[in-house]
Structure formats: C-alpha cells, structure tokens
Amino acid sequence: MNGTDNRPASAGFFMPAEQAVAEARSYKGVPWRHRGRSRRGIDCIGLVVLALAAGGFMMRDRTNYGREPWRDGLQREMREHFGEPVSDWQPGDVALMRWDNTPEPSHVALIGAHPLGGLSLIHSYSHATGGVCENGIDAVWQKRIVEVYRPWQR
C-alpha cells in the first residue's frame, strides 16, 4: 500500500502475476515481524498475502499461527489455496520452502524474475537479513524449495 490510500503501490500497471511481484518488491527493506501485515513489519506469509491481493488473488489470511508454522499444516493450506504444485516455475508463483536441517516446510516466498537474469525469491525472514529481500535462486535456495504453486491462470 502506498502511504496515503489503500491502493497497492503497483495498482493498474501490470498483469496480475507481474503486479504481485512488483508489490512484493515494494516491501524490500521492511523489517521481519511475526504475523506482521504492514510496512512497519511483515512476515513471509503476510508478504505473499498482500502481494497476491495486489494482483487480484485473495487468499485466506490466517494470523493465529505459531512461529513454527509446519505444525499448523502450511503445506496443506498451500494446496488448499493453489491446488497441485507446478514444475515450470514462473514469476508470480509461490514457493513453499523448508530451512536447512528441518523436516517440514515453514517458509513461503514469491518467485520473481531476477534483475540480473534467472528467477528469484522475494520473501521476508528473520535470519540473515532481518526483513524483506530478494535472492537469486541458486543451488542452496533451490534445495530449500519443497513445492511451487501457481495462483494465476496462464
């Protein structure tokens, strides 16, 4: 959202998937905050919910989850929202991920087209960066991706 009204920062300029990616990028630098849903602080699922809404895809925004969302069935909920996973990743898709050495997925990101080529993950997390960032999908990030979902009809 821009600071003076309730319209997404990217409203009106792109197709839905591109609009969602632009909205997610507009949050880069916003600090990570558990259950956050604003520019003062946002978590991974909050970023995906708000970015997809900017593209016109409304998903249930459940905020009563713990810090270990796999115990709340994150993978099941992603499938309920988006259907079966896809293998041909594209910008605007949603990646479900697990951290190194954890058995269950506990993180989500929006896939973008990286400015330097290839695909990227736009996400909010408390680890190294402490907020919303964009990472190219290298071998380390690719290994963390469990499933990818497509909210958009292509």
C-alpha positions as a Markdown table, in Angstrom:
| # | Residue | x | y | z |
|---|---|---|---|---|
| 1 | Met | 0.0 | 0.0 | 0.0 |
| 2 | Asn | 1.2 | 3.5 | -0.5 |
| 3 | Gly | 1.2 | 5.8 | 2.5 |
| 4 | Thr | -1.9 | 7.9 | 1.7 |
| 5 | Asp | -4.6 | 5.5 | 0.4 |
| 6 | Asn | -5.4 | 1.8 | 0.4 |
| 7 | Arg | -4.4 | 1.1 | -3.2 |
| 8 | Pro | -1.5 | -1.3 | -3.8 |
| 9 | Ala | 1.7 | 0.6 | -4.9 |
| 10 | Ser | 1.6 | -1.3 | -8.1 |
| 11 | Ala | -2.1 | -1.0 | -9.0 |
| 12 | Gly | -3.0 | -0.6 | -12.6 |
| 13 | Phe | 0.3 | -1.2 | -14.4 |
| 14 | Phe | 0.8 | -4.9 | -14.9 |
| 15 | Met | -0.9 | -8.2 | -15.4 |
| 16 | Pro | -1.8 | -9.9 | -12.1 |
| 17 | Ala | 1.4 | -12.0 | -11.6 |
| 18 | Glu | 3.6 | -9.1 | -12.5 |
| 19 | Gln | 1.6 | -6.8 | -10.3 |
| 20 | Ala | 2.0 | -9.2 | -7.4 |
| 21 | Val | 5.8 | -9.3 | -8.0 |
| 22 | Ala | 6.0 | -5.5 | -8.1 |
| 23 | Glu | 4.1 | -5.2 | -4.9 |
| 24 | Ala | 6.3 | -7.7 | -3.1 |
| 25 | Arg | 9.4 | -5.8 | -4.3 |
| 26 | Ser | 8.0 | -2.6 | -3.0 |
| 27 | Tyr | 8.3 | -4.1 | 0.5 |
| 28 | Lys | 12.1 | -4.7 | 0.2 |
| 29 | Gly | 13.8 | -3.5 | 3.3 |
| 30 | Val | 10.7 | -3.7 | 5.5 |
| 31 | Pro | 11.7 | -5.5 | 8.7 |
| 32 | Trp | 10.5 | -9.0 | 9.5 |
| 33 | Arg | 7.8 | -9.2 | 12.1 |
| 34 | His | 6.0 | -12.3 | 13.2 |
| 35 | Arg | 2.3 | -12.0 | 11.9 |
| 36 | Gly | 3.2 | -8.6 | 10.5 |
| 37 | Arg | 1.0 | -7.2 | 7.7 |
| 38 | Ser | 2.3 | -3.7 | 7.2 |
| 39 | Arg | 5.3 | -1.6 | 6.1 |
| 40 | Arg | 6.3 | -1.4 | 9.7 |
| 41 | Gly | 6.9 | -5.1 | 9.8 |
| 42 | Ile | 5.8 | -8.2 | 7.8 |
| 43 | Asp | 6.4 | -11.9 | 7.8 |
| 44 | Cys | 6.7 | -14.4 | 4.9 |
| 45 | Ile | 3.1 | -15.3 | 4.6 |
| 46 | Gly | 2.0 | -11.7 | 5.1 |
| 47 | Leu | 4.1 | -10.6 | 2.2 |
| 48 | Val | 2.6 | -13.3 | 0.0 |
| 49 | Val | -0.9 | -12.5 | 1.1 |
| 50 | Leu | -0.5 | -8.8 | 0.4 |
| 51 | Ala | 1.4 | -9.2 | -2.9 |
| 52 | Leu | -1.2 | -11.7 | -4.2 |
| 53 | Ala | -4.0 | -9.3 | -3.2 |
| 54 | Ala | -2.4 | -6.6 | -5.3 |
| 55 | Gly | -2.6 | -8.9 | -8.2 |
| 56 | Gly | -6.3 | -9.7 | -7.5 |
| 57 | Phe | -5.8 | -13.1 | -5.9 |
| 58 | Met | -7.5 | -13.2 | -2.4 |
| 59 | Met | -6.4 | -15.9 | -0.1 |
| 60 | Arg | -7.4 | -16.6 | 3.5 |
| 61 | Asp | -5.2 | -14.6 | 5.8 |
| 62 | Arg | -4.9 | -16.7 | 8.9 |
| 63 | Thr | -2.9 | -14.9 | 11.6 |
| 64 | Asn | -3.3 | -17.3 | 14.5 |
| 65 | Tyr | -0.3 | -19.4 | 13.7 |
| 66 | Gly | 2.8 | -20.0 | 15.8 |
| 67 | Arg | 6.4 | -19.4 | 15.0 |
| 68 | Glu | 6.7 | -23.0 | 13.7 |
| 69 | Pro | 4.0 | -22.9 | 11.0 |
| 70 | Trp | 4.6 | -26.5 | 9.8 |
| 71 | Arg | 2.8 | -27.6 | 13.0 |
| 72 | Asp | -0.2 | -25.8 | 11.6 |
| 73 | Gly | -0.2 | -27.5 | 8.3 |
| 74 | Leu | 1.4 | -24.9 | 6.0 |
| 75 | Gln | 1.8 | -27.3 | 3.1 |
| 76 | Arg | -1.8 | -28.5 | 3.4 |
| 77 | Glu | -3.0 | -24.9 | 3.4 |
| 78 | Met | -0.9 | -24.0 | 0.3 |
| 79 | Arg | -2.5 | -26.9 | -1.6 |
| 80 | Glu | -6.0 | -25.8 | -0.5 |
| 81 | His | -5.4 | -22.3 | -1.8 |
| 82 | Phe | -3.5 | -23.1 | -5.0 |
| 83 | Gly | -4.1 | -26.7 | -6.0 |
| 84 | Glu | -1.4 | -29.1 | -7.1 |
| 85 | Pro | 2.2 | -27.8 | -7.4 |
| 86 | Val | 3.8 | -26.9 | -10.7 |
| 87 | Ser | 7.2 | -27.8 | -12.1 |
| 88 | Asp | 7.6 | -25.0 | -14.6 |
| 89 | Trp | 8.3 | -22.1 | -12.2 |
| 90 | Gln | 7.4 | -18.6 | -13.3 |
| 91 | Pro | 7.3 | -15.1 | -11.8 |
| 92 | Gly | 4.3 | -14.7 | -9.6 |
| 93 | Asp | 4.4 | -18.3 | -8.4 |
| 94 | Val | 4.5 | -19.1 | -4.7 |
| 95 | Ala | 7.4 | -21.2 | -3.3 |
| 96 | Leu | 6.9 | -23.3 | -0.2 |
| 97 | Met | 10.3 | -23.9 | 1.5 |
| 98 | Arg | 12.0 | -25.7 | 4.4 |
| 99 | Trp | 15.0 | -24.4 | 6.1 |
| 100 | Asp | 18.2 | -26.5 | 6.2 |
| 101 | Asn | 18.0 | -29.4 | 8.6 |
| 102 | Thr | 14.3 | -29.0 | 9.2 |
| 103 | Pro | 11.9 | -31.8 | 8.2 |
| 104 | Glu | 8.8 | -29.8 | 7.4 |
| 105 | Pro | 8.2 | -26.7 | 5.3 |
| 106 | Ser | 7.9 | -23.5 | 7.3 |
| 107 | His | 8.5 | -20.6 | 4.8 |
| 108 | Val | 7.0 | -19.1 | 1.7 |
| 109 | Ala | 8.2 | -16.7 | -1.0 |
| 110 | Leu | 7.0 | -15.1 | -4.2 |
| 111 | Ile | 9.0 | -16.0 | -7.3 |
| 112 | Gly | 10.2 | -13.1 | -9.4 |
| 113 | Ala | 12.4 | -12.6 | -12.5 |
| 114 | His | 15.7 | -11.6 | -11.0 |
| 115 | Pro | 17.0 | -8.3 | -12.4 |
| 116 | Leu | 20.3 | -10.0 | -13.3 |
| 117 | Gly | 18.7 | -13.0 | -15.0 |
| 118 | Gly | 17.1 | -16.2 | -13.9 |
| 119 | Leu | 14.5 | -16.4 | -11.1 |
| 120 | Ser | 14.5 | -15.0 | -7.6 |
| 121 | Leu | 12.7 | -15.4 | -4.3 |
| 122 | Ile | 11.1 | -12.3 | -2.8 |
| 123 | His | 10.5 | -13.0 | 0.9 |
| 124 | Ser | 10.6 | -11.8 | 4.5 |
| 125 | Tyr | 12.6 | -13.8 | 7.0 |
| 126 | Ser | 14.3 | -13.2 | 10.3 |
| 127 | His | 17.5 | -15.0 | 9.5 |
| 128 | Ala | 20.4 | -13.1 | 7.9 |
| 129 | Thr | 18.7 | -10.1 | 6.5 |
| 130 | Gly | 16.0 | -9.5 | 9.1 |
| 131 | Gly | 13.4 | -8.4 | 6.6 |
| 132 | Val | 12.1 | -8.5 | 3.0 |
| 133 | Cys | 14.8 | -9.2 | 0.5 |
| 134 | Glu | 15.3 | -10.8 | -3.0 |
| 135 | Asn | 17.6 | -13.7 | -3.6 |
| 136 | Gly | 18.5 | -15.3 | -6.9 |
| 137 | Ile | 17.6 | -19.0 | -6.9 |
| 138 | Asp | 21.0 | -20.6 | -6.7 |
| 139 | Ala | 21.6 | -24.3 | -5.7 |
| 140 | Val | 21.3 | -23.5 | -1.9 |
| 141 | Trp | 17.9 | -21.8 | -2.3 |
| 142 | Gln | 16.7 | -24.4 | -4.8 |
| 143 | Lys | 17.4 | -27.2 | -2.4 |
| 144 | Arg | 15.1 | -25.5 | 0.2 |
| 145 | Ile | 12.1 | -25.3 | -2.2 |
| 146 | Val | 9.6 | -28.1 | -1.5 |
| 147 | Glu | 6.8 | -27.2 | -3.8 |
| 148 | Val | 5.8 | -24.3 | -6.1 |
| 149 | Tyr | 2.2 | -23.2 | -6.7 |
| 150 | Arg | 0.6 | -21.1 | -9.4 |
| 151 | Pro | -2.2 | -18.8 | -8.2 |
| 152 | Trp | -2.7 | -17.4 | -11.7 |
| 153 | Gln | -4.4 | -18.8 | -14.8 |
| 154 | Arg | -1.9 | -18.7 | -17.6 |
